[in-house]
Amino acid sequence: QVQLVESGGGLVQAGDSLRLSCAASGRTFSIYAMGWFRQAPGKEREFVATINRSGDSTYYSDSVKGRFTISRENAKNTVYLQMNNLKPEDTAVYYCARSRETASTYTRAVDYTYWGQGTQVTVSS
């Protein structure tokens, strides 16, 4: 059983930065893609960013492209989401997830098997 634990959320002002971390248990972290999703109140969960197993391929939603950066340290079983120039519309619970398959990067929630409990990010205007 894989466990994912997010940390790093908080309350910030518009224009500030935050770095989220997601620590994974288990020995197979390095062979799976990882992703970040978010869910705002009253809205569906949406894709934010994904990174392949080696860390050399990433993909972002249009809403965060150029402001957020996903990265990973396989030696530490950890994936990160650096969030810069935060906006009030970034307010949501952020979830990390591990992919179901190992081939590439994935943007759909159904392509992920394991999920963390989420960390709240609140951006005030």
KOLDREN-934632 format. One line per field, with one value per atom (N, C-alpha, C): residue in three letters; atom name; x, y, z. Coordinates in nm, 2 decimals, always signed. Example, Ala and Ser with C-alpha at 12.3 -4.5 7.8 and 13.67 -1.06 7.14 Angstrom:
2
type = ALA / ALA / ALA / SER / SER / SER
atom = N / CA / C / N / CA / C
xx = +1.32 / +1.23 / +1.32 / +1.28 / +1.37 / +1.29
yy = -0.57 / -0.45 / -0.33 / -0.22 / -0.11 / +0.00
zz = +0.78 / +0.78 / +0.78 / +0.71 / +0.71 / +0.79
This chain:
125
type = GLN / GLN / GLN / VAL / VAL / VAL / GLN / GLN / GLN / LEU / LEU / LEU / VAL / VAL / VAL / GLU / GLU / GLU / SER / SER / SER / GLY / GLY / GLY / GLY / GLY / GLY / GLY / GLY / GLY / LEU / LEU / LEU / VAL / VAL / VAL / GLN / GLN / GLN / ALA / ALA / ALA / GLY / GLY / GLY / ASP / ASP / ASP / SER / SER / SER / LEU / LEU / LEU / ARG / ARG / ARG / LEU / LEU / LEU / SER / SER / SER / CYS / CYS / CYS / ALA / ALA / ALA / ALA / ALA / ALA / SER / SER / SER / GLY / GLY / GLY / ARG / ARG / ARG / THR / THR / THR / PHE / PHE / PHE / SER / SER / SER / ILE / ILE / ILE / TYR / TYR / TYR / ALA / ALA / ALA / MET / MET / MET / GLY / GLY / GLY / TRP / TRP / TRP / PHE / PHE / PHE / ARG / ARG / ARG / GLN / GLN / GLN / ALA / ALA / ALA / PRO / PRO / PRO / GLY / GLY / GLY / LYS / LYS / LYS / GLU / GLU / GLU / ARG / ARG / ARG / GLU / GLU / GLU / PHE / PHE / PHE / VAL / VAL / VAL / ALA / ALA / ALA / THR / THR / THR / ILE / ILE / ILE / ASN / ASN / ASN / ARG / ARG / ARG / SER / SER / SER / GLY / GLY / GLY / ASP / ASP / ASP / SER / SER / SER / THR / THR / THR / TYR / TYR / TYR / TYR / TYR / TYR / SER / SER / SER / ASP / ASP / ASP / SER / SER / SER / VAL / VAL / VAL / LYS / LYS / LYS / GLY / GLY / GLY / ARG / ARG / ARG / PHE / PHE / PHE / THR / THR / THR / ILE / ILE / ILE / SER / SER / SER / ARG / ARG / ARG / GLU / GLU / GLU / ASN / ASN / ASN / ALA / ALA / ALA / LYS / LYS / LYS / ASN / ASN / ASN / THR / THR / THR / VAL / VAL / VAL / TYR / TYR / TYR / LEU / LEU / LEU / GLN / GLN / GLN / MET / MET / MET / ASN / ASN / ASN / ASN / ASN / ASN / LEU / LEU / LEU / LYS / LYS / LYS / PRO / PRO / PRO / GLU / GLU / GLU / ASP / ASP / ASP / THR / THR / THR / ALA / ALA / ALA / VAL / VAL / VAL / TYR / TYR / TYR / TYR / TYR / TYR / CYS / CYS / CYS / ALA / ALA / ALA / ARG / ARG / ARG / SER / SER / SER / ARG / ARG / ARG / GLU / GLU / GLU / THR / THR / THR / ALA / ALA / ALA / SER / SER / SER / THR / THR / THR / TYR / TYR / TYR / THR / THR / THR / ARG / ARG / ARG / ALA / ALA / ALA / VAL / VAL / VAL / ASP / ASP / ASP / TYR / TYR / TYR / THR / THR / THR / TYR / TYR / TYR / TRP / TRP / TRP / GLY / GLY / GLY / GLN / GLN / GLN / GLY / GLY / GLY / THR / THR / THR / GLN / GLN / GLN / VAL / VAL / VAL / THR / THR / THR / VAL / VAL / VAL / SER / SER / SER / SER / SER / SER
atom = N / CA / C / N / CA / C / N / CA / C / N / CA / C / N / CA / C / N / CA / C / N / CA / C / N / CA / C / N / CA / C / N / CA / C / N / CA / C / N / CA / C / N / CA / C / N / CA / C / N / CA / C / N / CA / C / N / CA / C / N / CA / C / N / CA / C / N / CA / C / N / CA / C / N / CA / C / N / CA / C / N / CA / C / N / CA / C / N / CA / C / N / CA / C / N / CA / C / N / CA / C / N / CA / C / N / CA / C / N / CA / C / N / CA / C / N / CA / C / N / CA / C / N / CA / C / N / CA / C / N / CA / C / N / CA / C / N / CA / C / N / CA / C / N / CA / C / N / CA / C / N / CA / C / N / CA / C / N / CA / C / N / CA / C / N / CA / C / N / CA / C / N / CA / C / N / CA / C / N / CA / C / N / CA / C / N / CA / C / N / CA / C / N / CA / C / N / CA / C / N / CA / C / N / CA / C / N / CA / C / N / CA / C / N / CA / C / N / CA / C / N / CA / C / N / CA / C / N / CA / C / N / CA / C / N / CA / C / N / CA / C / N / CA / C / N / CA / C / N / CA / C / N / CA / C / N / CA / C / N / CA / C / N / CA / C / N / CA / C / N / CA / C / N / CA / C / N / CA / C / N / CA / C / N / CA / C / N / CA / C / N / CA / C / N / CA / C / N / CA / C / N / CA / C / N / CA / C / N / CA / C / N / CA / C / N / CA / C / N / CA / C / N / CA / C / N / CA / C / N / CA / C / N / CA / C / N / CA / C / N / CA / C / N / CA / C / N / CA / C / N / CA / C / N / CA / C / N / CA / C / N / CA / C / N / CA / C / N / CA / C / N / CA / C / N / CA / C / N / CA / C / N / CA / C / N / CA / C / N / CA / C / N / CA / C / N / CA / C / N / CA / C / N / CA / C / N / CA / C / N / CA / C / N / CA / C / N / CA / C / N / CA / C / N / CA / C / N / CA / C / N / CA / C / N / CA / C
xx = +0.08 / +0.00 / +0.09 / +0.06 / +0.14 / +0.07 / +0.14 / +0.09 / +0.15 / +0.07 / +0.12 / +0.08 / +0.18 / +0.15 / +0.20 / +0.10 / +0.13 / +0.16 / +0.24 / +0.27 / +0.30 / +0.30 / +0.35 / +0.24 / +0.11 / +0.00 / +0.00 / -0.09 / -0.10 / -0.18 / -0.19 / -0.25 / -0.15 / -0.16 / -0.07 / -0.14 / -0.07 / -0.13 / -0.11 / -0.19 / -0.17 / -0.03 / +0.04 / +0.17 / +0.28 / +0.24 / +0.34 / +0.37 / +0.46 / +0.50 / +0.48 / +0.46 / +0.45 / +0.52 / +0.57 / +0.62 / +0.55 / +0.48 / +0.42 / +0.51 / +0.51 / +0.58 / +0.49 / +0.53 / +0.45 / +0.55 / +0.54 / +0.63 / +0.56 / +0.62 / +0.56 / +0.63 / +0.55 / +0.61 / +0.63 / +0.70 / +0.72 / +0.85 / +0.88 / +1.01 / +1.00 / +0.88 / +0.86 / +0.83 / +0.86 / +0.83 / +0.89 / +1.01 / +1.08 / +1.03 / +0.95 / +0.90 / +0.77 / +0.71 / +0.57 / +0.57 / +0.49 / +0.46 / +0.39 / +0.40 / +0.33 / +0.26 / +0.15 / +0.07 / +0.02 / -0.01 / -0.08 / -0.21 / -0.32 / -0.45 / -0.50 / -0.60 / -0.66 / -0.81 / -0.88 / -1.02 / -1.06 / -1.13 / -1.19 / -1.33 / -1.38 / -1.51 / -1.62 / -1.70 / -1.81 / -1.77 / -1.64 / -1.59 / -1.53 / -1.52 / -1.46 / -1.31 / -1.25 / -1.11 / -1.05 / -0.94 / -0.88 / -0.73 / -0.68 / -0.54 / -0.46 / -0.34 / -0.25 / -0.12 / -0.06 / +0.08 / +0.11 / +0.19 / +0.24 / +0.39 / +0.45 / +0.60 / +0.62 / +0.70 / +0.73 / +0.82 / +0.85 / +0.92 / +1.07 / +1.13 / +1.27 / +1.28 / +1.17 / +1.17 / +1.20 / +1.22 / +1.26 / +1.15 / +1.03 / +0.91 / +0.80 / +0.75 / +0.64 / +0.53 / +0.42 / +0.31 / +0.22 / +0.17 / +0.09 / -0.04 / -0.14 / -0.26 / -0.23 / -0.31 / -0.29 / -0.30 / -0.38 / -0.41 / -0.28 / -0.19 / -0.07 / +0.06 / +0.05 / +0.17 / +0.25 / +0.38 / +0.46 / +0.47 / +0.38 / +0.38 / +0.42 / +0.38 / +0.40 / +0.51 / +0.59 / +0.69 / +0.68 / +0.67 / +0.67 / +0.80 / +0.85 / +0.98 / +0.98 / +1.08 / +1.08 / +1.23 / +1.24 / +1.37 / +1.34 / +1.38 / +1.35 / +1.42 / +1.54 / +1.62 / +1.55 / +1.46 / +1.38 / +1.24 / +1.20 / +1.06 / +0.96 / +1.00 / +0.93 / +0.91 / +0.79 / +0.75 / +0.72 / +0.75 / +0.73 / +0.64 / +0.58 / +0.51 / +0.54 / +0.63 / +0.67 / +0.56 / +0.50 / +0.39 / +0.43 / +0.45 / +0.49 / +0.37 / +0.38 / +0.28 / +0.14 / +0.11 / -0.02 / -0.13 / -0.25 / -0.36 / -0.48 / -0.58 / -0.69 / -0.76 / -0.76 / -0.82 / -0.74 / -0.62 / -0.55 / -0.59 / -0.68 / -0.73 / -0.80 / -0.75 / -0.81 / -0.73 / -0.79 / -0.71 / -0.63 / -0.50 / -0.41 / -0.38 / -0.39 / -0.36 / -0.25 / -0.16 / -0.07 / -0.12 / -0.07 / -0.12 / -0.01 / -0.02 / +0.08 / +0.00 / +0.07 / +0.00 / -0.02 / -0.12 / -0.15 / -0.05 / +0.00 / +0.10 / +0.23 / +0.33 / +0.46 / +0.52 / +0.44 / +0.49 / +0.53 / +0.44 / +0.46 / +0.40 / +0.35 / +0.28 / +0.13 / +0.05 / -0.09 / -0.17 / -0.27 / -0.35 / -0.49 / -0.53 / -0.67 / -0.66 / -0.76 / -0.76 / -0.77 / -0.84 / -0.86 / -0.73 / -0.63 / -0.50 / -0.41 / -0.46 / -0.39 / -0.45 / -0.37 / -0.42 / -0.42 / -0.31 / -0.30 / -0.30 / -0.37 / -0.39 / -0.35 / -0.30 / -0.28 / -0.40 / -0.39 / -0.51 / -0.54 / -0.44 / -0.46 / -0.41 / -0.37 / -0.32 / -0.39 / -0.44 / -0.51 / -0.42 / -0.45 / -0.38 / -0.49 / -0.47 / -0.56 / -0.48 / -0.53 / -0.46 / -0.56 / -0.52 / -0.60 / -0.57 / -0.66 / -0.64 / -0.60
yy = -0.12 / +0.00 / +0.12 / +0.22 / +0.34 / +0.45 / +0.52 / +0.64 / +0.77 / +0.87 / +1.00 / +1.10 / +1.18 / +1.28 / +1.42 / +1.51 / +1.64 / +1.74 / +1.84 / +1.94 / +2.07 / +2.18 / +2.31 / +2.41 / +2.37 / +2.46 / +2.57 / +2.67 / +2.77 / +2.89 / +3.00 / +3.12 / +3.22 / +3.27 / +3.37 / +3.48 / +3.58 / +3.69 / +3.68 / +3.74 / +3.73 / +3.78 / +3.71 / +3.74 / +3.67 / +3.61 / +3.53 / +3.39 / +3.32 / +3.19 / +3.09 / +2.96 / +2.85 / +2.73 / +2.64 / +2.51 / +2.40 / +2.32 / +2.20 / +2.08 / +1.99 / +1.87 / +1.75 / +1.64 / +1.52 / +1.40 / +1.34 / +1.23 / +1.10 / +1.01 / +0.88 / +0.77 / +0.67 / +0.55 / +0.45 / +0.35 / +0.24 / +0.25 / +0.14 / +0.13 / +0.16 / +0.18 / +0.19 / +0.33 / +0.43 / +0.57 / +0.61 / +0.57 / +0.62 / +0.57 / +0.47 / +0.41 / +0.46 / +0.55 / +0.60 / +0.75 / +0.80 / +0.94 / +0.99 / +1.12 / +1.18 / +1.30 / +1.34 / +1.45 / +1.53 / +1.65 / +1.74 / +1.78 / +1.77 / +1.82 / +1.91 / +1.98 / +2.07 / +2.07 / +2.11 / +2.11 / +2.23 / +2.33 / +2.44 / +2.41 / +2.48 / +2.46 / +2.47 / +2.37 / +2.37 / +2.34 / +2.30 / +2.27 / +2.13 / +2.08 / +1.95 / +1.95 / +1.84 / +1.83 / +1.85 / +1.93 / +1.96 / +1.93 / +1.90 / +1.87 / +2.00 / +1.99 / +2.10 / +2.08 / +1.97 / +1.94 / +1.79 / +1.74 / +1.61 / +1.60 / +1.50 / +1.48 / +1.33 / +1.29 / +1.15 / +1.10 / +0.97 / +0.90 / +0.95 / +0.99 / +1.04 / +1.18 / +1.26 / +1.40 / +1.49 / +1.43 / +1.51 / +1.55 / +1.51 / +1.55 / +1.60 / +1.72 / +1.78 / +1.83 / +1.85 / +1.91 / +1.98 / +2.10 / +2.18 / +2.22 / +2.25 / +2.31 / +2.45 / +2.50 / +2.64 / +2.74 / +2.72 / +2.81 / +2.83 / +2.74 / +2.75 / +2.76 / +2.74 / +2.73 / +2.86 / +2.86 / +2.97 / +3.03 / +2.97 / +3.02 / +2.90 / +2.78 / +2.66 / +2.58 / +2.51 / +2.41 / +2.29 / +2.17 / +2.04 / +1.98 / +1.92 / +1.85 / +1.73 / +1.65 / +1.53 / +1.50 / +1.44 / +1.38 / +1.23 / +1.15 / +1.01 / +0.95 / +1.00 / +0.95 / +0.98 / +1.08 / +1.11 / +1.07 / +1.01 / +0.97 / +1.09 / +1.20 / +1.32 / +1.40 / +1.45 / +1.54 / +1.67 / +1.78 / +1.91 / +1.99 / +2.09 / +2.19 / +2.33 / +2.39 / +2.53 / +2.62 / +2.70 / +2.79 / +2.94 / +3.01 / +3.15 / +3.24 / +3.36 / +3.46 / +3.40 / +3.36 / +3.30 / +3.40 / +3.35 / +3.43 / +3.38 / +3.46 / +3.41 / +3.29 / +3.28 / +3.17 / +3.04 / +3.05 / +2.93 / +2.86 / +2.93 / +2.88 / +2.75 / +2.64 / +2.51 / +2.41 / +2.29 / +2.18 / +2.12 / +2.10 / +2.05 / +1.90 / +1.81 / +1.67 / +1.62 / +1.54 / +1.47 / +1.33 / +1.27 / +1.14 / +1.06 / +0.93 / +0.84 / +0.78 / +0.77 / +0.72 / +0.57 / +0.52 / +0.38 / +0.31 / +0.37 / +0.31 / +0.38 / +0.34 / +0.39 / +0.46 / +0.46 / +0.49 / +0.64 / +0.73 / +0.87 / +0.96 / +1.07 / +1.17 / +1.15 / +1.19 / +1.17 / +1.29 / +1.33 / +1.45 / +1.42 / +1.30 / +1.26 / +1.20 / +1.23 / +1.17 / +1.02 / +0.97 / +0.82 / +0.75 / +0.82 / +0.76 / +0.75 / +0.79 / +0.78 / +0.69 / +0.61 / +0.51 / +0.55 / +0.62 / +0.66 / +0.81 / +0.85 / +1.00 / +1.03 / +1.15 / +1.20 / +1.26 / +1.31 / +1.36 / +1.50 / +1.57 / +1.71 / +1.81 / +1.92 / +2.04 / +2.16 / +2.24 / +2.36 / +2.48 / +2.54 / +2.66 / +2.77 / +2.88 / +2.99 / +3.12 / +3.18 / +3.30 / +3.42 / +3.52 / +3.63 / +3.75 / +3.83 / +3.93 / +4.06
zz = +0.00 / +0.00 / +0.00 / -0.09 / -0.10 / -0.03 / +0.05 / +0.12 / +0.07 / +0.04 / +0.00 / +0.10 / +0.14 / +0.24 / +0.19 / +0.17 / +0.13 / +0.24 / +0.22 / +0.32 / +0.25 / +0.32 / +0.26 / +0.23 / +0.25 / +0.22 / +0.33 / +0.30 / +0.40 / +0.34 / +0.42 / +0.38 / +0.33 / +0.21 / +0.16 / +0.09 / +0.05 / -0.02 / -0.17 / -0.25 / -0.40 / -0.43 / -0.52 / -0.56 / -0.48 / -0.37 / -0.29 / -0.36 / -0.29 / -0.34 / -0.23 / -0.27 / -0.18 / -0.25 / -0.17 / -0.23 / -0.15 / -0.23 / -0.17 / -0.19 / -0.09 / -0.10 / -0.08 / -0.14 / -0.13 / -0.11 / +0.01 / +0.04 / +0.02 / -0.05 / -0.08 / -0.01 / +0.04 / +0.10 / -0.01 / +0.02 / -0.08 / -0.15 / -0.23 / -0.30 / -0.45 / -0.50 / -0.64 / -0.69 / -0.60 / -0.64 / -0.77 / -0.80 / -0.91 / -1.04 / -1.05 / -1.17 / -1.22 / -1.14 / -1.17 / -1.19 / -1.28 / -1.29 / -1.17 / -1.14 / -1.03 / -1.08 / -1.01 / -1.05 / -0.93 / -0.96 / -0.87 / -0.93 / -0.84 / -0.88 / -0.77 / -0.79 / -0.69 / -0.70 / -0.59 / -0.59 / -0.50 / -0.57 / -0.50 / -0.45 / -0.35 / -0.30 / -0.41 / -0.42 / -0.52 / -0.66 / -0.68 / -0.81 / -0.82 / -0.94 / -0.96 / -0.94 / -0.91 / -0.90 / -1.04 / -1.05 / -1.18 / -1.18 / -1.29 / -1.31 / -1.30 / -1.24 / -1.23 / -1.30 / -1.27 / -1.33 / -1.31 / -1.40 / -1.39 / -1.43 / -1.38 / -1.41 / -1.44 / -1.54 / -1.56 / -1.46 / -1.47 / -1.36 / -1.35 / -1.46 / -1.45 / -1.43 / -1.44 / -1.41 / -1.53 / -1.64 / -1.76 / -1.85 / -1.81 / -1.89 / -1.79 / -1.82 / -1.74 / -1.83 / -1.76 / -1.84 / -1.74 / -1.78 / -1.69 / -1.75 / -1.66 / -1.71 / -1.76 / -1.84 / -1.90 / -1.78 / -1.68 / -1.58 / -1.49 / -1.49 / -1.40 / -1.48 / -1.60 / -1.69 / -1.67 / -1.65 / -1.63 / -1.49 / -1.40 / -1.26 / -1.17 / -1.20 / -1.12 / -1.19 / -1.10 / -1.15 / -1.07 / -1.13 / -1.07 / -1.08 / -0.98 / -0.98 / -0.89 / -0.89 / -0.80 / -0.77 / -0.65 / -0.61 / -0.57 / -0.67 / -0.65 / -0.53 / -0.50 / -0.39 / -0.25 / -0.25 / -0.13 / -0.14 / -0.25 / -0.27 / -0.26 / -0.31 / -0.29 / -0.43 / -0.44 / -0.55 / -0.50 / -0.57 / -0.53 / -0.63 / -0.58 / -0.66 / -0.61 / -0.69 / -0.66 / -0.72 / -0.64 / -0.69 / -0.67 / -0.78 / -0.78 / -0.83 / -0.79 / -0.83 / -0.81 / -0.69 / -0.66 / -0.68 / -0.72 / -0.74 / -0.65 / -0.62 / -0.54 / -0.60 / -0.74 / -0.80 / -0.79 / -0.73 / -0.70 / -0.57 / -0.49 / -0.37 / -0.39 / -0.32 / -0.33 / -0.24 / -0.23 / -0.17 / -0.27 / -0.25 / -0.35 / -0.31 / -0.41 / -0.39 / -0.48 / -0.42 / -0.51 / -0.53 / -0.64 / -0.68 / -0.76 / -0.75 / -0.82 / -0.93 / -1.04 / -1.16 / -1.15 / -1.24 / -1.25 / -1.33 / -1.43 / -1.53 / -1.52 / -1.59 / -1.58 / -1.70 / -1.81 / -1.94 / -1.96 / -1.90 / -1.94 / -1.84 / -1.88 / -1.79 / -1.82 / -1.72 / -1.72 / -1.67 / -1.74 / -1.70 / -1.64 / -1.65 / -1.61 / -1.47 / -1.38 / -1.25 / -1.25 / -1.35 / -1.36 / -1.39 / -1.43 / -1.46 / -1.33 / -1.22 / -1.09 / -1.00 / -0.92 / -0.84 / -0.69 / -0.65 / -0.51 / -0.49 / -0.39 / -0.36 / -0.22 / -0.20 / -0.07 / -0.01 / +0.11 / +0.19 / +0.15 / +0.09 / +0.05 / +0.14 / +0.09 / +0.17 / +0.12 / +0.21 / +0.18 / +0.14 / +0.03 / -0.01 / -0.03 / +0.05 / +0.04 / +0.00 / -0.10 / -0.15 / -0.13 / -0.05 / -0.03 / -0.13 / -0.16 / -0.26 / -0.19
